[in-house]
Amino acid sequence: MKQLVRVGTTYIPVSDVQKASTWYREMLNAKLNYKDEDKAILDLANQSIFLVCSADGESSNFLDKYHTKRFSLTFEVDGSSELKELREQMLHLGVEAGEIEDRGHGGLNFVFSDPDGNLFDVWSELSPKFKQSLLTSEL
């Protein structure tokens, strides 16, 4: 059986494409590839991110069975010191970022949100396969 190879695109609902694309570029250092009134296409974290103008109140969040609001996307950084530095940088820029957490598995995490309330997680551990591909490409 053939397998899926990677996630190519993530769609994120936003209320204002212009405002959101500016925020993602300025706060997360995303690269803008295309923008019109309905969508913006960004390169962010080795992935294509589509910011899509959506109905009021839409978000990528969901409630788990305990009615806790959850994120649908986790970004990775290379180590705990990178995680701490990124969080401090985000706070300095005015991004809403939660406390660093130890969730009982390898690495540390924190959650941040965009201006539309979309929640995102950041994990301090690069996936082994991605880390290996980075090492291979640097040689």
C-alpha positions as CSV (number, residue, x, y, z in Angstrom):
1,M,0.0,0.0,0.0
2,K,1.3,3.5,-0.9
3,Q,1.8,6.0,1.9
4,L,1.2,9.7,2.4
5,V,4.6,11.4,2.3
6,R,4.1,14.7,4.0
7,V,1.6,17.5,4.8
8,G,1.9,19.9,1.9
9,T,-0.6,22.6,2.8
10,T,-2.4,23.8,5.9
11,Y,-5.5,26.0,5.6
12,I,-6.1,28.6,8.4
13,P,-9.3,30.6,8.6
14,V,-8.9,34.3,9.0
15,S,-11.2,37.3,9.2
16,D,-9.0,39.7,7.2
17,V,-6.5,38.3,4.7
18,Q,-4.4,41.5,4.5
19,K,-4.2,41.9,8.3
20,A,-3.4,38.2,8.8
21,S,-0.8,38.0,6.1
22,T,1.0,41.0,7.5
23,W,0.9,39.5,11.0
24,Y,2.3,36.1,9.9
25,R,5.1,37.8,8.0
26,E,6.0,40.2,10.8
27,M,5.5,37.9,13.8
28,L,6.4,34.5,12.4
29,N,8.8,35.5,9.5
30,A,6.6,33.8,6.9
31,K,7.3,34.5,3.3
32,L,4.3,35.7,1.2
33,N,4.0,33.9,-2.2
34,Y,0.5,35.1,-3.3
35,K,-2.3,37.3,-2.0
36,D,-5.8,38.3,-3.2
37,E,-8.9,39.4,-1.2
38,D,-9.9,35.8,-0.5
39,K,-6.6,34.1,0.5
40,A,-2.8,34.5,1.1
41,I,-0.3,31.7,0.4
42,L,2.7,31.7,2.7
43,D,5.8,29.6,3.2
44,L,6.2,28.9,6.9
45,A,8.1,26.1,8.7
46,N,8.8,24.2,5.5
47,Q,5.1,24.1,4.6
48,S,2.6,26.0,2.5
49,I,0.1,27.9,4.6
50,F,-3.1,29.2,3.1
51,L,-4.8,32.0,5.0
52,V,-8.4,31.8,3.9
53,C,-11.0,34.5,4.5
54,S,-13.7,32.8,6.4
55,A,-17.1,33.5,8.1
56,D,-17.1,35.4,11.4
57,G,-16.1,33.3,14.4
58,E,-14.4,30.5,12.4
59,S,-11.1,29.1,13.7
60,S,-8.9,26.0,13.4
61,N,-9.4,25.2,17.0
62,F,-11.6,22.4,18.4
63,L,-12.9,21.2,21.8
64,D,-11.6,18.0,23.2
65,K,-13.9,15.6,25.1
66,Y,-13.2,17.7,28.3
67,H,-14.3,20.9,26.5
68,T,-10.8,22.3,26.5
69,K,-10.0,24.4,23.4
70,R,-7.2,22.7,21.4
71,F,-4.9,23.7,18.6
72,S,-4.7,21.7,15.4
73,L,-1.1,22.3,14.4
74,T,2.3,22.0,16.3
75,F,5.4,23.7,15.1
76,E,8.9,22.3,16.1
77,V,12.1,24.1,17.1
78,D,15.5,22.5,17.7
79,G,15.8,22.3,21.5
80,S,14.6,23.8,24.8
81,S,16.8,26.9,24.5
82,E,15.4,27.7,21.0
83,L,11.9,27.2,22.4
84,K,12.5,29.7,25.2
85,E,14.1,32.2,22.9
86,L,11.3,32.0,20.4
87,R,8.7,32.5,23.2
88,E,10.5,35.5,24.5
89,Q,10.8,37.0,21.0
90,M,7.1,36.4,20.4
91,L,6.1,38.1,23.7
92,H,8.4,41.0,22.9
93,L,6.5,41.4,19.5
94,G,3.2,41.3,21.3
95,V,2.1,37.8,20.4
96,E,-0.1,36.1,22.9
97,A,2.0,33.1,24.1
98,G,1.3,30.8,27.0
99,E,3.7,29.5,29.6
100,I,6.2,26.8,28.7
101,E,4.8,23.4,29.7
102,D,6.2,19.9,30.4
103,R,3.4,17.7,29.2
104,G,5.0,14.4,30.4
105,H,6.7,13.4,27.1
106,G,10.0,14.3,25.6
107,G,10.5,18.1,25.2
108,L,8.7,21.2,26.3
109,N,5.8,23.1,24.6
110,F,4.0,26.4,24.6
111,V,0.8,27.6,22.8
112,F,0.4,30.9,21.0
113,S,-2.4,32.5,19.0
114,D,-2.8,34.6,16.0
115,P,-5.1,37.7,15.9
116,D,-8.1,35.6,14.9
117,G,-7.7,33.3,17.9
118,N,-6.2,30.3,16.0
119,L,-4.1,28.4,18.5
120,F,-0.8,26.9,17.6
121,D,1.6,24.7,19.6
122,V,5.4,24.8,19.6
123,W,7.4,21.8,20.6
124,S,11.1,21.9,21.5
125,E,12.0,18.7,19.7
126,L,12.5,18.3,15.9
127,S,11.1,15.1,14.6
128,P,14.0,12.6,14.0
129,K,13.3,12.2,10.2
130,F,13.3,16.0,9.7
131,K,16.4,16.4,11.8
132,Q,18.2,13.8,9.7
133,S,17.1,15.5,6.5
134,L,18.5,18.8,7.8
135,L,21.8,17.1,8.7
136,T,22.0,15.5,5.3
137,S,21.3,18.7,3.4
138,E,23.9,20.6,5.4
139,L,26.7,18.2,4.4
